[in-house]
Every structure is written in C-alpha cells, then in structure tokens.
Amino acid sequence: MRPEYLEAVDAVRTGWSYWIIWILPASVIWASVLFRPFRSCRHRILMVCGGFMLACYLYVDCVWFHANRIESAKKEDMQTAEERQDWSADTGRVFLPVFAIGASIVYCAVNLIAAGVSGLVIDHIRRIPRQGRILKRDPIALRGEQ
C-alpha cells in the first residue's frame, strides 16, 4: 500500500471522531452522577440510569460514525488493487454493532463506578468541616457521653 493512503487513513483513524468516542459518553455519565438537581434519591437514580443508557447509545453511535469516516477515507484515497481489497474487507463493519454494544456497556460501567466513587469522596470531604463545627459546639459529644 502507498504511504499516502496509510497516512490518510491513520489521520482519520486518530482524528477528532476518535476522541469524541471517549469524551462524549464519559461526560454524560459524570454529569449525571455529579450534577444533583433533585433531593429525592429516586429521582437521582433515574437520572443516573438515564445518563447511563444515553451514554451507551452515544458510544455505539460515535463508534459507528467513526467507522464510517474511516471507510470513506479509504474509499476516497484507494488507487491500487491492494488498497481496494483493504476497503472491501468489511469484516470489522459487519461485527461492529456486536462489539460496540459490549464495549459500550463495559466502558460506561467503568465510568459510572469511577464517577460514583468520586461523588462519594466529594460528599465525604464536604461533610468533614460540618462535623468538626458540631463537635466544637457540643462538649458532651466531644467526650462521647450522652
């Protein structure tokens, strides 16, 4: 294969659409976990579950979009028989939905766990000064007597 063809395909393969695959679903999950407009636990859970489903959908959709960009770059730049064979080998595109769905669930679950743990740490850090003020005002609570 020609170096120009490989350069063009690699430029698209690691271009902006590749980074959108990783940034967009993660930002939806982190925003749904850390942004808490509701006091009710049920509403927060619904928001996080909705964010997880939206992130999984966005991941699959972005992977599909990225694969189409790669294929169109291959089609535009192919000139030799070997490059045409590379473009016509569509095994990756055939199995893309199966692999993308599984990968989206794993990737979004990892982000959900990381965002949940980070949210718990942030909540714990925010509560530490409040507990210290309560103990300073109440000397009985300081000694442990009730």
Buried (B, 14 or more C-beta within 10 A) or exposed (E): BEEEBBEBBEEBBEBEBBEBBEEBBBBBBBEBBEEEEEEEEEEBEEBBEEBBEBBBBBBBBBBBEBBEBBBEBBEEBBEEEEBEEBBEEEEEEEEBEEEBBEBBBEBBBEBBEBBBEEBEEEEEEEEEEEEEEEEEEEEEEEEEEE
